[in-house]
Amino acid sequence: MKSKKIIILFSFILSIALLALLAYGLTQANQVHTIPTVLKGEKATVFTLTTLDKQKISLSQFQGKPVILNFWASWCVSCREEARILEATYEKWKDKGAVFIGVAINDTPEDAAAFIKKYGKTYLLGLDDEKGSIALNYGVTAVPETFLINEQGVVIDKIIGPVTEKQLDTFLQKHL
């Protein structure tokens, strides 16, 4: 009888511990984190990109301005979450000199264009090449990923997951 009570007590304690661990995991899964990157503190890798509206741009042309470099895809659920945040923050800071560049990876021009139209995106947006060269050079492992590049062209941080307006505002306030 005593061993049965011990087993029940142990099962109860184990259940509570597992529920607490699950609750912690669920709360942390939705948190946006700044993830260390080997590029932090290094010059951002220069690339050229043809935007979906046929502009040819190079990261080097934005020297002297802070750049928000966002990797996204039309099929990415988290990218939908952050689409309006990126656009609203761009609208707030573009006249002060902030540059926003979105690079779609593993996407088609048609799907990317439909996503851009649906979410009213107006900043510089283009597709990575078939090899994903830009994303590979930045070590992108998932979307969305966002790199914060200062006015000297140095990578300050990398954010994995949907960005927040606060993260972008904090960065831009320091660099504009």
N, C-alpha and C positions, 0 to 999 in steps of 0.2 A: 504494500500500500504506500509506504514511504517513497519507494523508487518511482512509483507512478506519479506522485506529487512533484518529485524532482524533475521528471521528464516533462510534465505539463508546464512547470515554472520555466525550465530551460527553453521549451518551445515558445512560450510567451515572450521571454526576453529576446530570443533570436528573431521572432517576428517583428517586435518593436524596433530592433536594431536594423533589420532589413528595410522596414518602412521608412525609417529616418534616412537611411542611405539613399533610398529611391527618391524621397522628397528632395534631398540635397542635390542629387544628380539632375532632377527635373528643373530645379531652379537655376542651376549652373548651365544647363544646356542652352538656355535662351539668353545668356549673357554674352555681350560682344566683348571680345578680349583683344588686346594688343598682343600680337604674337612676335616673338623675336625673329629677326631675319638676319642673315649674314650680310645683307645689303645695308643694314642700318649703319649710318655714319659714312657710307660710301657714296660716290657719285652715282646717280641713277644711270642705268644703261640707256643710251640714246637709241631711239628707234624711229622709223618712219611708218606712217599709217595713212591709208586712204580712207577718209571718212565715208559714210554712207551717202553723203551729199556730194561726193567726188572731190573734196579738198584733199590735197596732199599736205600732210603736216609732219613735223619732226619735233621730238621732245626738245631738241636743242634750241628751237626758235622761241621757247618760253623761258630762257635764262633770265633771271632777274624777277621772276614771278613764282609764287607758290603754286604747285600743281597737285591736284587730287587725281590720282591715276587709279581707275576702278576697272577691275576685270569682272565681267558679268556674262550672262547667257539668257536667252529668251525662255529657255526651259527651266530655269532656276527659280524655285519658289522664294528663296530668301532675296533674290534680286528684285522680285516684285515688291517685297516689303520695303526695300531701300530706294526704289526708283523715284518715288515722290520726294523722299528726303533729299536725295542728291539733287534733283531738279530745283526744289525750293531753296536749298542752300546755295546752289549755283546762281539762281536769280538774285539772291540777297547779296552775294559777294562779287559777281562778275564785273560790275562797274568800278570796283576797287582794285581790280587786277588779278583776281583769282582765276586760275585755269582749271577746268575739269575736262578730263579725257576718259572716255569709256571704251574699253576694248572687249568686244564680244569674242568668246572662245567657243570652239566646237558648235558653231551655229551656222545657219544659212543666211544669206542676205535678205531673203524674204521674211523669215521669222524674226530676224533682228529688226528689220524695218517696221514690222507689225507691232513689235514690243515698244519701239520708240514712239510710234504714233499713239498707241494705247495709253502710254504713261506721259505723253507730252514732253518728252525729253528734247532739249534744244542745245545742249553743249556738244562738244566734239565727240562723235561716236563713230567707231569703225569696227571692222572685223580683223581679227588676227589672221595670219596666213594659214594655209592648210596644215602646216607642221606645228603651228602654235608657237612660233619663234619668240614673239614678244613675251608671252606667258612663261615659256621655258626660261628665258633669260632672267625673268624676275622670280623664278622658283615658285610659281603659282601652283598650288596643289588642289584647289577647289574654288568654286565661285559662291558668293562674291568674295573677292579679296581687294583691298584698297591700300595703295601706297601713298603716303604723305611725303611730298618732295618739296624741300624749301627753295627759297629764291636763288640759292647758289647751286641748285641742282643736286643736293644731297638728300638721300632717303632718310627721313626722320623716324618714321614708323610704318608698320604694316598692320592692318586690321583685317582679321578674318571674320567673316560673317557680315550681316548687315551693319552698315555704319549708322551712327546716330548724328542728329543735327548738332548736339553738344560736342561730340568729338571733332567734327569738321569746324565748327565755330571756334573752338579752343585753339586748334591748329592755325586757322586763318587769322585770328586776332593777334597771334604771336608773330606772324610772318608777313603781314601787310602793314 
